[in-house]
């Protein structure tokens, strides 16, 4: 009889441990999903930053081209003004 009670106690202990493992497994799964969501958000943010950087690079290149054109116009204007000096 004591042997049977001991077996029941061990089975009960094992069952309790299995329930704890199941709970821990669920918590771990939730944590992994949360981490995955954060990783996806970070990836999306990185893509946005990259796109913004590309846009800024294009804008700077356009501004540089405009500055070069303005410099060229200024040189031409100076040459034209020299022709009309008295």
C-alpha positions in Angstrom: 0.0 0.0 0.0 2.8 2.4 0.9 4.4 1.6 -2.5 1.2 2.5 -4.3 0.9 5.8 -2.3 4.6 6.6 -3.1 3.9 5.9 -6.8 0.8 8.2 -6.7 2.9 10.9 -5.0 5.6 10.6 -7.7 3.0 10.7 -10.5 1.4 13.7 -8.9 4.8 15.4 -8.6 5.6 14.6 -12.2 2.3 15.9 -13.3 2.9 19.2 -11.4 6.3 19.5 -13.0 4.8 18.9 -16.4 2.2 21.7 -15.8 5.0 24.1 -14.7 7.0 23.2 -17.8 3.9 23.8 -20.0 3.5 27.2 -18.4 7.2 28.1 -18.8 7.0 26.9 -22.4 4.0 29.2 -23.0 5.8 32.1 -21.4 8.9 31.5 -23.5 6.8 31.3 -26.6 5.2 34.7 -25.7 8.6 36.2 -25.1 9.9 34.9 -28.5 6.8 36.4 -30.2 7.4 39.7 -28.5 11.1 39.7 -29.5 10.1 38.9 -33.1 7.7 41.8 -33.2 10.4 44.2 -31.9 12.8 42.9 -34.5 10.3 43.5 -37.2 9.6 47.0 -36.0 13.4 47.7 -35.9 13.8 46.4 -39.4 11.0 48.6 -40.6 12.5 51.6 -38.9 15.9 50.8 -40.4 14.3 50.7 -43.9 12.7 54.1 -43.2 16.0 55.6 -42.1 17.7 54.2 -45.2 15.0 55.6 -47.5 15.2 59.0 -45.8 19.0 58.9 -46.1 18.7 58.2 -49.8 16.2 61.0 -50.2 18.5 63.4 -48.4 21.5 62.3 -50.6 19.4 62.9 -53.7 18.4 66.4 -52.4 22.0 67.3 -51.6 23.1 66.2 -55.0 20.4 68.3 -56.6 21.3 71.3 -54.4 25.0 70.8 -55.4 24.1 70.8 -59.1 22.0 73.9 -58.6 24.9 75.6 -56.8 27.2 74.7 -59.7 24.7 76.1 -62.2 24.4 79.3 -60.1 28.2 79.7 -60.0 28.3 79.3 -63.8 25.6 82.0 -64.2 27.5 84.3 -61.8 30.7 83.9 -63.8 28.9 84.6 -67.1 27.2 87.7 -65.5 30.6 89.0 -64.3 32.0 88.6 -67.8 29.0 90.4 -69.2 29.4 93.3 -66.7 33.1 93.7 -67.6 32.1 94.4 -71.2 30.0 97.3 -70.2 32.4 99.0 -67.8 33.2 102.5 -68.6 
